Amino acid sequence: MAINSVNTYSRLSDSLERELVQAANSTGQSYSGIEGLGMVFGYIGRAASAFGRYLILVAEAVHEARLRDGRHTRFMC
């Protein structure tokens, strides 16, 4: 994992490495690649759902702004 600390995604790899080390130290087990991939996919899933929620909020804000604007009616939206 130290190789990834040079690229532009160093924040993700540093935090991932830190969590992997903490998990390995707390359980006393060695690192498992499958568990590591599970953690990565979990992070990706949470990021995708957060981005989806953000897009919904933006769409709702745009819709409300159009409704408040006098040039648009509810039939045009």
MOPAC internal coordinates of N, CA, C and O (Angstrom, degrees):
PM7 1SCF
backbone

  N    0.0000 0     0.00 0     0.00 0    0    0    0
  C    1.4388 1     0.00 0     0.00 0    1    0    0
  C    1.5203 1   111.60 1     0.00 0    2    1    0
  O    1.2310 1   119.19 1   162.44 1    3    2    1
  N    1.2937 1   119.15 1   -17.56 1    3    2    1
  C    1.4582 1   120.82 1  -178.66 1    5    3    2
  C    1.5208 1   111.82 1   -67.28 1    6    5    3
  O    1.2310 1   119.76 1   155.93 1    7    6    5
  N    1.3197 1   118.07 1   -24.07 1    7    6    5
  C    1.4614 1   121.04 1   179.11 1    9    7    6
  C    1.5228 1   110.28 1   -66.39 1   10    9    7
  O    1.2310 1   119.69 1   145.15 1   11   10    9
  N    1.3187 1   118.19 1   -34.85 1   11   10    9
  C    1.4563 1   121.58 1  -178.18 1   13   11   10
  C    1.5152 1   113.22 1   -71.56 1   14   13   11
  O    1.2310 1   119.46 1   167.30 1   15   14   13
  N    1.3192 1   118.63 1   -12.70 1   15   14   13
  C    1.4512 1   119.98 1  -177.19 1   17   15   14
  C    1.5274 1   112.16 1   -73.23 1   18   17   15
  O    1.2310 1   119.18 1   173.16 1   19   18   17
  N    1.3123 1   119.18 1    -6.84 1   19   18   17
  C    1.4523 1   122.02 1   179.98 1   21   19   18
  C    1.5258 1   111.58 1   -91.45 1   22   21   19
  O    1.2310 1   119.69 1   156.00 1   23   22   21
  N    1.3178 1   118.20 1   -24.00 1   23   22   21
  C    1.4646 1   120.21 1  -175.42 1   25   23   22
  C    1.5186 1   111.86 1   -79.98 1   26   25   23
  O    1.2310 1   120.32 1     2.01 1   27   26   25
  N    1.3344 1   117.00 1  -177.99 1   27   26   25
  C    1.4562 1   122.07 1  -175.52 1   29   27   26
  C    1.5172 1   112.91 1   -75.16 1   30   29   27
  O    1.2310 1   119.17 1   167.50 1   31   30   29
  N    1.3166 1   119.19 1   -12.50 1   31   30   29
  C    1.4562 1   121.96 1   179.66 1   33   31   30
  C    1.5277 1   111.15 1   -98.58 1   34   33   31
  O    1.2310 1   120.12 1  -145.49 1   35   34   33
  N    1.3061 1   117.38 1    34.51 1   35   34   33
  C    1.4617 1   120.76 1  -174.33 1   37   35   34
  C    1.5249 1   112.40 1   -64.48 1   38   37   35
  O    1.2310 1   119.30 1   150.17 1   39   38   37
  N    1.3104 1   118.94 1   -29.83 1   39   38   37
  C    1.4632 1   120.25 1   179.83 1   41   39   38
  C    1.5205 1   110.41 1   -64.13 1   42   41   39
  O    1.2310 1   120.37 1   134.81 1   43   42   41
  N    1.3236 1   116.90 1   -45.19 1   43   42   41
  C    1.4578 1   120.08 1  -179.76 1   45   43   42
  C    1.5179 1   110.51 1   -65.79 1   46   45   43
  O    1.2310 1   120.11 1   134.82 1   47   46   45
  N    1.3285 1   117.40 1   -45.18 1   47   46   45
  C    1.4572 1   118.74 1  -177.35 1   49   47   46
  C    1.5238 1   111.13 1   -68.95 1   50   49   47
  O    1.2310 1   119.64 1   144.44 1   51   50   49
  N    1.3375 1   118.29 1   -35.56 1   51   50   49
  C    1.4611 1   120.40 1   178.31 1   53   51   50
  C    1.5212 1   110.82 1   -65.85 1   54   53   51
  O    1.2310 1   120.31 1   134.54 1   55   54   53
  N    1.3216 1   117.01 1   -45.46 1   55   54   53
  C    1.4624 1   118.96 1  -179.70 1   57   55   54
  C    1.5184 1   110.90 1   -68.32 1   58   57   55
  O    1.2310 1   120.55 1   143.21 1   59   58   57
  N    1.3156 1   116.55 1   -36.79 1   59   58   57
  C    1.4626 1   119.72 1   178.03 1   61   59   58
  C    1.5215 1   110.29 1   -66.37 1   62   61   59
  O    1.2310 1   120.61 1   136.45 1   63   62   61
  N    1.3192 1   116.44 1   -43.55 1   63   62   61
  C    1.4627 1   119.78 1   178.72 1   65   63   62
  C    1.5234 1   110.83 1   -63.03 1   66   65   63
  O    1.2310 1   120.12 1   138.94 1   67   66   65
  N    1.3205 1   117.37 1   -41.06 1   67   66   65
  C    1.4572 1   121.18 1   179.09 1   69   67   66
  C    1.5294 1   110.87 1   -61.86 1   70   69   67
  O    1.2310 1   120.31 1   136.78 1   71   70   69
  N    1.3362 1   117.01 1   -43.22 1   71   70   69
  C    1.4579 1   119.55 1   179.98 1   73   71   70
  C    1.5241 1   111.89 1   -68.96 1   74   73   71
  O    1.2310 1   120.46 1   142.92 1   75   74   73
  N    1.3153 1   116.72 1   -37.08 1   75   74   73
  C    1.4602 1   119.31 1   177.12 1   77   75   74
  C    1.5224 1   111.37 1   -63.62 1   78   77   75
  O    1.2310 1   120.41 1   138.25 1   79   78   77
  N    1.3268 1   116.81 1   -41.75 1   79   78   77
  C    1.4621 1   120.46 1   179.44 1   81   79   78
  C    1.5241 1   110.15 1   -66.38 1   82   81   79
  O    1.2310 1   120.27 1   138.39 1   83   82   81
  N    1.3480 1   117.09 1   -41.61 1   83   82   81
  C    1.4623 1   119.72 1   178.58 1   85   83   82
  C    1.5237 1   111.01 1   -64.03 1   86   85   83
  O    1.2310 1   120.39 1   138.92 1   87   86   85
  N    1.3351 1   116.87 1   -41.08 1   87   86   85
  C    1.4650 1   120.09 1   179.38 1   89   87   86
  C    1.5215 1   110.94 1   -65.58 1   90   89   87
  O    1.2310 1   120.35 1   139.32 1   91   90   89
  N    1.3229 1   116.94 1   -40.68 1   91   90   89
  C    1.4677 1   120.10 1   179.57 1   93   91   90
  C    1.5248 1   111.06 1   -67.86 1   94   93   91
  O    1.2310 1   120.55 1   141.55 1   95   94   93
  N    1.3184 1   116.56 1   -38.45 1   95   94   93
  C    1.4696 1   119.33 1   179.94 1   97   95   94
  C    1.5170 1   112.51 1   -72.00 1   98   97   95
  O    1.2310 1   120.09 1   145.20 1   99   98   97
  N    1.3168 1   117.43 1   -34.80 1   99   98   97
  C    1.4657 1   119.36 1  -176.81 1  101   99   98
  C    1.5266 1   112.05 1   -75.45 1  102  101   99
  O    1.2310 1   120.03 1   147.30 1  103  102  101
  N    1.3257 1   117.54 1   -32.70 1  103  102  101
  C    1.4619 1   119.83 1  -177.90 1  105  103  102
  C    1.5175 1   112.60 1   -94.45 1  106  105  103
  O    1.2310 1   119.95 1   160.58 1  107  106  105
  N    1.3025 1   117.71 1   -19.42 1  107  106  105
  C    1.4540 1   120.48 1  -178.08 1  109  107  106
  C    1.5181 1   112.86 1    78.04 1  110  109  107
  O    1.2310 1   119.83 1  -172.05 1  111  110  109
  N    1.3176 1   117.94 1     7.95 1  111  110  109
  C    1.4595 1   122.11 1   179.37 1  113  111  110
  C    1.5205 1   109.58 1   -97.30 1  114  113  111
  O    1.2310 1   121.13 1   -20.85 1  115  114  113
  N    1.3069 1   115.44 1   159.15 1  115  114  113
  C    1.4530 1   119.35 1   177.15 1  117  115  114
  C    1.5210 1   109.72 1   -79.72 1  118  117  115
  O    1.2310 1   121.17 1   -14.32 1  119  118  117
  N    1.3142 1   115.37 1   165.68 1  119  118  117
  C    1.4610 1   121.78 1  -178.47 1  121  119  118
  C    1.5242 1   110.34 1   -67.84 1  122  121  119
  O    1.2310 1   120.62 1   -44.75 1  123  122  121
  N    1.3167 1   116.43 1   135.25 1  123  122  121
  C    1.4519 1   122.32 1   176.50 1  125  123  122
  C    1.5222 1   108.67 1  -115.07 1  126  125  123
  O    1.2310 1   120.32 1   -50.57 1  127  126  125
  N    1.3014 1   116.99 1   129.43 1  127  126  125
  C    1.4636 1   121.14 1   179.50 1  129  127  126
  C    1.5103 1   112.69 1   -63.57 1  130  129  127
  O    1.2310 1   120.74 1   144.53 1  131  130  129
  N    1.3268 1   116.19 1   -35.47 1  131  130  129
  C    1.4670 1   119.91 1   179.01 1  133  131  130
  C    1.5299 1   110.28 1   -65.62 1  134  133  131
  O    1.2310 1   120.39 1   136.22 1  135  134  133
  N    1.3170 1   116.86 1   -43.78 1  135  134  133
  C    1.4593 1   119.89 1   177.91 1  137  135  134
  C    1.5279 1   110.66 1   -64.77 1  138  137  135
  O    1.2310 1   120.56 1   141.57 1  139  138  137
  N    1.3225 1   116.53 1   -38.43 1  139  138  137
  C    1.4589 1   120.31 1   177.42 1  141  139  138
  C    1.5121 1   112.06 1   -62.75 1  142  141  139
  O    1.2310 1   120.69 1   136.96 1  143  142  141
  N    1.3296 1   116.28 1   -43.04 1  143  142  141
  C    1.4608 1   119.36 1   176.97 1  145  143  142
  C    1.5227 1   111.42 1   -64.97 1  146  145  143
  O    1.2310 1   120.88 1   142.79 1  147  146  145
  N    1.3175 1   115.93 1   -37.21 1  147  146  145
  C    1.4593 1   119.31 1   176.43 1  149  147  146
  C    1.5131 1   111.83 1   -61.04 1  150  149  147
  O    1.2310 1   120.70 1   139.75 1  151  150  149
  N    1.3294 1   116.26 1   -40.25 1  151  150  149
  C    1.4599 1   120.24 1   177.38 1  153  151  150
  C    1.5249 1   110.89 1   -65.42 1  154  153  151
  O    1.2310 1   120.43 1   137.66 1  155  154  153
  N    1.3189 1   116.78 1   -42.34 1  155  154  153
  C    1.4677 1   120.51 1  -179.95 1  157  155  154
  C    1.5188 1   110.36 1   -62.65 1  158  157  155
  O    1.2310 1   120.52 1   133.59 1  159  158  157
  N    1.3401 1   116.61 1   -46.41 1  159  158  157
  C    1.4620 1   119.44 1   179.70 1  161  159  158
  C    1.5237 1   111.32 1   -65.93 1  162  161  159
  O    1.2310 1   120.35 1   148.02 1  163  162  161
  N    1.3175 1   116.93 1   -31.98 1  163  162  161
  C    1.4677 1   120.09 1   175.24 1  165  163  162
  C    1.5182 1   111.35 1   -63.99 1  166  165  163
  O    1.2310 1   120.69 1   136.02 1  167  166  165
  N    1.3465 1   116.29 1   -43.98 1  167  166  165
  C    1.4619 1   119.98 1   177.12 1  169  167  166
  C    1.5177 1   111.37 1   -63.05 1  170  169  167
  O    1.2310 1   120.38 1   137.76 1  171  170  169
  N    1.3208 1   116.88 1   -42.24 1  171  170  169
  C    1.4650 1   120.43 1   179.95 1  173  171  170
  C    1.5257 1   110.09 1   -64.21 1  174  173  171
  O    1.2310 1   120.36 1   138.54 1  175  174  173
  N    1.3171 1   116.91 1   -41.46 1  175  174  173
  C    1.4591 1   120.49 1   178.82 1  177  175  174
  C    1.5165 1   112.46 1   -63.35 1  178  177  175
  O    1.2310 1   120.57 1   137.15 1  179  178  177
  N    1.3393 1   116.52 1   -42.85 1  179  178  177
  C    1.4662 1   119.35 1   178.22 1  181  179  178
  C    1.5227 1   111.22 1   -65.92 1  182  181  179
  O    1.2310 1   120.29 1   141.22 1  183  182  181
  N    1.3324 1   117.05 1   -38.78 1  183  182  181
  C    1.4625 1   119.81 1   178.64 1  185  183  182
  C    1.5176 1   110.72 1   -66.17 1  186  185  183
  O    1.2310 1   119.89 1   139.77 1  187  186  185
  N    1.3262 1   117.81 1   -40.23 1  187  186  185
  C    1.4654 1   121.08 1   179.71 1  189  187  186
  C    1.5270 1   110.80 1   -66.26 1  190  189  187
  O    1.2310 1   119.87 1   139.44 1  191  190  189
  N    1.3185 1   117.85 1   -40.56 1  191  190  189
  C    1.4619 1   119.43 1   179.42 1  193  191  190
  C    1.5263 1   110.94 1   -69.08 1  194  193  191
  O    1.2310 1   119.86 1   143.04 1  195  194  193
  N    1.3259 1   117.87 1   -36.96 1  195  194  193
  C    1.4650 1   120.61 1   176.37 1  197  195  194
  C    1.5280 1   110.59 1   -64.78 1  198  197  195
  O    1.2310 1   120.35 1   139.50 1  199  198  197
  N    1.3169 1   116.93 1   -40.50 1  199  198  197
  C    1.4603 1   120.46 1   178.29 1  201  199  198
  C    1.5232 1   110.34 1   -65.97 1  202  201  199
  O    1.2310 1   119.89 1   140.92 1  203  202  201
  N    1.3147 1   117.81 1   -39.08 1  203  202  201
  C    1.4579 1   121.48 1   177.22 1  205  203  202
  C    1.5227 1   111.68 1   -62.97 1  206  205  203
  O    1.2310 1   120.63 1   137.46 1  207  206  205
  N    1.3452 1   116.40 1   -42.54 1  207  206  205
  C    1.4665 1   119.72 1   177.02 1  209  207  206
  C    1.5207 1   110.84 1   -63.13 1  210  209  207
  O    1.2310 1   120.22 1   141.84 1  211  210  209
  N    1.3313 1   117.18 1   -38.16 1  211  210  209
  C    1.4583 1   121.31 1   177.80 1  213  211  210
  C    1.5251 1   110.52 1   -63.17 1  214  213  211
  O    1.2310 1   120.04 1   136.00 1  215  214  213
  N    1.3219 1   117.54 1   -44.00 1  215  214  213
  C    1.4673 1   120.36 1   179.09 1  217  215  214
  C    1.5258 1   111.49 1   -62.57 1  218  217  215
  O    1.2310 1   120.13 1   141.75 1  219  218  217
  N    1.3110 1   117.36 1   -38.25 1  219  218  217
  C    1.4610 1   120.45 1   178.05 1  221  219  218
  C    1.5183 1   110.53 1   -65.02 1  222  221  219
  O    1.2310 1   120.09 1   137.70 1  223  222  221
  N    1.3314 1   117.44 1   -42.30 1  223  222  221
  C    1.4640 1   120.47 1   177.75 1  225  223  222
  C    1.5177 1   111.69 1   -62.31 1  226  225  223
  O    1.2310 1   120.29 1   139.19 1  227  226  225
  N    1.3258 1   117.05 1   -40.81 1  227  226  225
  C    1.4599 1   120.55 1   178.93 1  229  227  226
  C    1.5258 1   110.20 1   -65.39 1  230  229  227
  O    1.2310 1   120.01 1   136.40 1  231  230  229
  N    1.3222 1   117.59 1   -43.60 1  231  230  229
  C    1.4637 1   120.74 1   179.50 1  233  231  230
  C    1.5234 1   110.99 1   -63.09 1  234  233  231
  O    1.2310 1   119.97 1   139.87 1  235  234  233
  N    1.3261 1   117.67 1   -40.13 1  235  234  233
  C    1.4616 1   120.41 1   177.53 1  237  235  234
  C    1.5202 1   111.39 1   -65.69 1  238  237  235
  O    1.2310 1   120.00 1   140.38 1  239  238  237
  N    1.3204 1   117.60 1   -39.62 1  239  238  237
  C    1.4626 1   120.92 1   178.89 1  241  239  238
  C    1.5176 1   111.02 1   -65.55 1  242  241  239
  O    1.2310 1   119.95 1   138.93 1  243  242  241
  N    1.3117 1   117.70 1   -41.07 1  243  242  241
  C    1.4629 1   121.45 1   178.01 1  245  243  242
  C    1.5275 1   109.90 1   -64.91 1  246  245  243
  O    1.2310 1   120.49 1   138.40 1  247  246  245
  N    1.3205 1   116.66 1   -41.60 1  247  246  245
  C    1.4634 1   120.73 1   179.61 1  249  247  246
  C    1.5345 1   110.58 1   -63.44 1  250  249  247
  O    1.2310 1   120.25 1   135.18 1  251  250  249
  N    1.3319 1   117.13 1   -44.82 1  251  250  249
  C    1.4619 1   120.05 1   178.40 1  253  251  250
  C    1.5196 1   111.77 1   -63.87 1  254  253  251
  O    1.2310 1   120.24 1   141.36 1  255  254  253
  N    1.3278 1   117.15 1   -38.64 1  255  254  253
  C    1.4679 1   120.41 1   178.43 1  257  255  254
  C    1.5183 1   110.99 1   -65.17 1  258  257  255
  O    1.2310 1   120.30 1   141.49 1  259  258  257
  N    1.3132 1   117.03 1   -38.51 1  259  258  257
  C    1.4642 1   119.61 1   177.58 1  261  259  258
  C    1.5194 1   111.49 1   -67.53 1  262  261  259
  O    1.2310 1   120.23 1   143.63 1  263  262  261
  N    1.3167 1   117.17 1   -36.37 1  263  262  261
  C    1.4624 1   119.92 1   178.64 1  265  263  262
  C    1.5223 1   111.35 1   -68.15 1  266  265  263
  O    1.2310 1   119.79 1   144.95 1  267  266  265
  N    1.3300 1   118.01 1   -35.05 1  267  266  265
  C    1.4611 1   121.23 1   178.41 1  269  267  266
  C    1.5193 1   112.42 1   -73.97 1  270  269  267
  O    1.2310 1   120.59 1   155.61 1  271  270  269
  N    1.3104 1   116.47 1   -24.39 1  271  270  269
  C    1.4561 1   120.00 1  -179.17 1  273  271  270
  C    1.5222 1   108.70 1   -72.92 1  274  273  271
  O    1.2310 1   120.83 1   -45.96 1  275  274  273
  N    1.3257 1   116.02 1   134.04 1  275  274  273
  C    1.4581 1   120.78 1  -175.79 1  277  275  274
  C    1.5237 1   113.97 1   -70.68 1  278  277  275
  O    1.2310 1   119.47 1   160.67 1  279  278  277
  N    1.2948 1   118.61 1   -19.33 1  279  278  277
  C    1.4647 1   120.58 1  -177.50 1  281  279  278
  C    1.5133 1   112.91 1   -77.90 1  282  281  279
  O    1.2310 1   120.10 1   162.51 1  283  282  281
  N    1.2972 1   117.41 1   -17.49 1  283  282  281
  C    1.4670 1   120.27 1  -178.24 1  285  283  282
  C    1.5252 1   109.53 1  -108.11 1  286  285  283
  O    1.2310 1   121.24 1   -37.09 1  287  286  285
  N    1.2804 1   115.24 1   142.91 1  287  286  285
  C    1.4598 1   119.72 1   172.63 1  289  287  286
  C    1.5130 1   108.64 1  -109.04 1  290  289  287
  O    1.2310 1   120.87 1    -9.09 1  291  290  289
  N    1.2942 1   115.94 1   170.91 1  291  290  289
  C    1.4736 1   117.73 1  -179.09 1  293  291  290
  C    1.5091 1   112.03 1   -70.13 1  294  293  291
  O    1.2310 1   119.63 1   161.52 1  295  294  293
  N    1.3482 1   118.30 1   -18.48 1  295  294  293
  C    1.4556 1   120.40 1   178.89 1  297  295  294
  C    1.5166 1   112.42 1   -79.57 1  298  297  295
  O    1.2310 1   120.24 1   160.04 1  299  298  297
  N    1.3236 1   117.14 1   -19.96 1  299  298  297
  C    1.4639 1   120.30 1  -179.69 1  301  299  298
  C    1.5110 1   112.19 1   -86.05 1  302  301  299
  O    1.2310 1   119.22 1   159.21 1  303  302  301
  N    1.3008 1   119.09 1   -20.79 1  303  302  301
  C    1.4623 1   122.00 1  -174.91 1  305  303  302
  C    1.4638 1   112.72 1   -74.92 1  306  305  303
  O    1.2310 1   120.10 1   180.00 1  307  306  305

